[in-house]
Amino acid sequence: MSLLASKSPWYATFKSLGLLYFFLLTGLFLDSYHFVKITPHAQWFANIAMFIVVTIVFYKVPKRSKEQMITAILIAIVGEYLFSIVMGMYTYRLQNVPHYVPPGHALVYIAVLYFSKASAIIKLRKKLEIFLTIIILIYASLFLIFGNDVFGFVLTIATLYILQNKPRERLFYLTMYVTVCVLEIIGTNYLCWKWPPIAWNVFDFLPSYNPPSGISFFYFLLDLGTLWLYKKRHKLAWKRMKNIRKIRLQSSN
């Protein structure tokens, strides 16, 4: 059964986010402090696992998604070295950028994209947006109250404010927020990486938690960059799609 055409929201969720979360839980374990006790080459096991899974996904998705995955990986390489190595926004266990991280960004991107585009999920879009917004506000508030996570809370409010004017992308980005929370909680608890007690370890007025609640705000740069490059490479196709949307909107009105 096709994920996008599935009439069951449970099936669509399992085939996209469910499998992604399971892989994050098991894949990051291979770079965790638990696995380091077994072998000093733990990170290479995580690299190999990521390479296998991303390769399988890459060959299963259509051409357009392949291009988006490649773009996401390239942007993630630049972003990871900029934010982690140059700016010190967060630090990986071995003070490097693990090879599994950039393709991991592409995997997260494509899983969230397919979830938000599934027909069974689109039918529940409004309800899901309300539900996810409530969950996000509760999550960020708890981190603010019990972890003094001012940095994460500010990013969360900024994210929700921006999404007010993004109705078509709202479900995708709300889902991305939750997915990044799952990713960050797993990664930081496994000690694969850590965040400093203040933003960038520089701004005292922005105390942070490990991980900050709203850090998915920076993942949006990856998503926007991937989409922007795709538009630039396929200007005619993108213009045609916008015209179709305009005609459908006029017909519905």
C-alpha positions as CSV (number, residue, x, y, z in Angstrom):
1,M,0.0,0.0,0.0
2,S,1.3,3.5,-0.9
3,L,2.0,5.7,2.0
4,L,0.7,8.8,0.3
5,A,-2.5,7.1,-0.9
6,S,-3.2,5.3,2.3
7,K,-6.6,5.9,3.8
8,S,-5.4,5.0,7.3
9,P,-3.7,7.8,9.3
10,W,-2.2,5.1,11.5
11,Y,-0.6,3.3,8.6
12,A,0.7,6.6,7.1
13,T,2.1,7.6,10.5
14,F,3.8,4.3,11.1
15,K,5.3,4.1,7.6
16,S,6.8,7.6,7.9
17,L,7.3,8.9,11.5
18,G,7.1,5.6,13.2
19,L,9.9,4.0,11.2
20,L,11.9,7.2,11.5
21,Y,11.6,7.4,15.3
22,F,12.5,3.7,15.6
23,F,15.6,4.2,13.5
24,L,16.6,7.3,15.5
25,L,16.3,5.3,18.7
26,T,18.4,2.4,17.4
27,G,20.7,4.2,15.0
28,L,21.9,6.8,17.5
29,F,22.4,4.1,20.1
30,L,25.4,3.0,18.0
31,D,27.0,6.3,18.7
32,S,25.9,6.4,22.3
33,Y,28.0,6.2,25.5
34,H,26.4,2.7,26.0
35,F,27.9,1.4,22.7
36,V,31.3,3.1,23.4
37,K,31.7,0.7,26.3
38,I,31.6,-2.1,23.7
39,T,33.8,-0.6,21.0
40,P,35.8,2.6,20.6
41,H,34.7,2.7,16.9
42,A,31.0,3.1,17.8
43,Q,30.5,6.1,15.6
44,W,31.5,4.1,12.5
45,F,28.7,1.6,13.2
46,A,26.3,4.5,13.3
47,N,27.7,5.8,10.0
48,I,27.3,2.5,8.3
49,A,23.8,2.0,9.6
50,M,22.8,5.5,8.3
51,F,24.4,4.9,4.9
52,I,22.4,1.6,4.5
53,V,19.1,3.1,5.5
54,V,19.5,6.4,3.5
55,T,20.5,4.3,0.4
56,I,17.4,2.2,0.7
57,V,15.1,5.2,1.1
58,F,16.9,7.0,-1.7
59,Y,16.2,4.3,-4.2
60,K,12.6,3.9,-3.1
61,V,11.5,7.5,-3.5
62,P,10.7,9.2,-6.8
63,K,13.2,11.4,-8.8
64,R,12.0,14.7,-7.2
65,S,12.5,13.4,-3.7
66,K,15.9,12.1,-4.6
67,E,17.0,15.5,-5.7
68,Q,15.6,17.0,-2.5
69,M,17.5,14.5,-0.4
70,I,20.7,15.3,-2.1
71,T,20.1,19.0,-1.7
72,A,19.3,18.5,2.0
73,I,22.5,16.6,2.5
74,L,24.7,19.3,0.9
75,I,23.0,22.1,2.9
76,A,23.3,20.1,6.1
77,I,27.1,19.6,5.6
78,V,27.5,23.4,5.4
79,G,25.1,24.1,8.2
80,E,26.6,21.5,10.6
81,Y,30.2,22.7,10.2
82,L,29.0,26.3,10.5
83,F,26.8,25.9,13.6
84,S,28.8,23.2,15.4
85,I,32.5,23.6,14.5
86,V,32.7,27.3,13.6
87,M,30.0,28.9,15.9
88,G,30.1,26.3,18.7
89,M,26.3,26.2,18.9
90,Y,26.4,22.5,20.0
91,T,29.2,19.9,20.3
92,Y,29.3,16.3,19.1
93,R,30.8,13.5,21.3
94,L,34.1,13.4,19.4
95,Q,34.3,17.1,18.7
96,N,33.6,16.5,15.0
97,V,30.6,16.3,12.6
98,P,29.8,12.6,12.4
99,H,29.3,11.3,8.8
100,Y,25.8,10.1,9.7
101,V,24.5,13.5,10.5
102,P,24.1,15.2,7.1
103,P,22.2,12.2,5.5
104,G,20.3,12.0,8.8
105,H,18.9,15.5,8.1
106,A,17.8,14.3,4.7
107,L,16.1,11.3,6.2
108,V,14.2,13.4,8.7
109,Y,13.2,15.9,6.0
110,I,11.8,13.2,3.7
111,A,9.9,11.3,6.4
112,V,8.2,14.5,7.7
113,L,7.4,15.5,4.1
114,Y,5.8,12.2,3.3
115,F,3.8,12.2,6.5
116,S,2.4,15.7,5.9
117,K,1.6,14.9,2.3
118,A,-0.2,11.6,3.0
119,S,-3.9,11.8,1.9
120,A,-5.1,10.3,5.2
121,I,-3.1,12.9,7.2
122,I,-4.3,15.8,5.0
123,K,-7.9,15.0,5.9
124,L,-7.0,15.5,9.5
125,R,-4.8,18.5,8.9
126,K,-6.7,21.1,10.9
127,K,-7.2,18.8,13.9
128,L,-3.5,17.8,13.8
129,E,-2.3,21.4,13.6
130,I,-4.3,22.3,16.7
131,F,-3.1,19.2,18.6
132,L,0.5,19.7,17.7
133,T,0.4,23.4,18.6
134,I,-0.9,22.5,22.0
135,I,1.7,19.8,22.5
136,I,4.5,22.2,21.4
137,L,3.3,25.0,23.8
138,I,3.2,22.6,26.7
139,Y,6.6,21.1,25.8
140,A,8.3,24.5,25.5
141,S,6.6,25.8,28.7
142,L,7.8,22.8,30.7
143,F,11.3,23.3,29.5
144,L,11.1,27.0,30.4
145,I,9.7,26.3,33.9
146,F,11.8,23.3,34.9
147,G,14.9,23.9,32.8
148,N,15.1,27.7,32.5
149,D,15.1,27.2,28.7
150,V,14.6,30.8,27.7
151,F,16.5,30.2,24.4
152,G,14.2,27.3,23.4
153,F,11.0,29.1,24.4
154,V,11.9,32.2,22.4
155,L,12.6,30.1,19.3
156,T,9.3,28.2,19.8
157,I,7.3,31.4,20.0
158,A,9.1,32.7,16.9
159,T,8.3,29.5,15.0
160,L,4.6,29.6,15.9
161,Y,4.4,33.3,15.0
162,I,5.9,32.7,11.6
163,L,3.6,29.7,10.9
164,Q,0.5,31.9,11.4
165,N,1.1,33.1,7.8
166,K,2.1,29.7,6.4
167,P,-1.1,27.7,6.1
168,R,0.2,25.3,3.4
169,E,3.4,24.5,5.2
170,R,2.1,24.7,8.8
171,L,1.5,20.9,9.3
172,F,4.9,20.1,7.9
173,Y,6.8,22.5,10.2
174,L,4.7,21.6,13.3
175,T,5.5,17.9,12.6
176,M,9.2,18.9,12.0
177,Y,9.2,20.6,15.4
178,V,8.0,17.5,17.2
179,T,10.3,15.2,15.2
180,V,13.3,17.4,16.1
181,C,12.3,17.2,19.8
182,V,12.3,13.4,19.6
183,L,15.7,13.5,17.8
184,E,17.3,15.9,20.2
185,I,16.0,14.1,23.4
186,I,17.4,10.8,22.1
187,G,20.7,12.2,20.9
188,T,21.4,14.2,24.1
189,N,20.4,11.4,26.4
190,Y,22.7,9.0,24.5
191,L,25.4,11.7,24.9
192,C,25.9,11.8,21.1
193,W,26.0,15.6,21.4
194,K,25.3,18.3,23.9
195,W,24.2,21.9,24.1
196,P,25.8,24.6,26.3
197,P,23.9,26.2,29.2
198,I,23.5,29.5,27.3
199,A,22.8,30.2,23.6
200,W,26.0,29.6,21.6
201,N,27.8,29.5,25.0
202,V,28.0,33.3,24.6
203,F,24.6,35.1,25.3
204,D,24.0,35.1,29.1
205,F,20.6,36.6,28.7
206,L,19.5,33.5,26.8
207,P,19.9,30.5,29.2
208,S,19.3,27.2,27.4
209,Y,18.6,23.6,28.2
210,N,20.2,20.5,26.8
211,P,18.5,20.3,24.4
212,P,16.7,23.6,23.8
213,S,13.0,23.1,23.1
214,G,12.6,25.2,20.0
215,I,15.8,24.3,18.2
216,S,13.8,23.0,15.2
217,F,13.7,26.7,14.2
218,F,17.1,26.2,12.7
219,Y,16.0,23.1,10.9
220,F,13.7,25.3,8.9
221,L,16.7,26.9,7.3
222,L,17.5,23.5,5.8
223,D,13.9,23.0,4.7
224,L,13.7,26.4,3.1
225,G,17.1,26.0,1.4
226,T,16.1,22.7,0.0
227,L,12.9,24.1,-1.4
228,W,14.5,27.2,-2.8
229,L,17.2,25.3,-4.7
230,Y,14.5,23.0,-6.1
231,K,12.5,26.0,-7.3
232,K,15.6,27.5,-9.0
233,R,16.4,24.2,-10.8
234,H,12.8,23.7,-12.0
235,K,11.4,27.1,-12.6
236,L,8.9,26.1,-15.3
237,A,7.5,23.1,-13.3
238,W,7.2,25.3,-10.2
239,K,5.4,28.1,-12.1
240,R,3.0,25.4,-13.6
241,M,2.2,24.1,-10.1
242,K,1.5,27.7,-8.8
243,N,-0.9,28.3,-11.7
244,I,-2.7,25.0,-11.0
245,R,-3.0,26.0,-7.3
246,K,-4.4,29.4,-8.4
247,I,-7.0,27.9,-10.7
248,R,-8.1,25.5,-7.9
249,L,-8.4,28.3,-5.4
250,Q,-10.5,30.4,-7.8
251,S,-12.7,27.4,-8.6
252,S,-13.3,26.7,-4.9
253,N,-14.2,30.3,-4.3
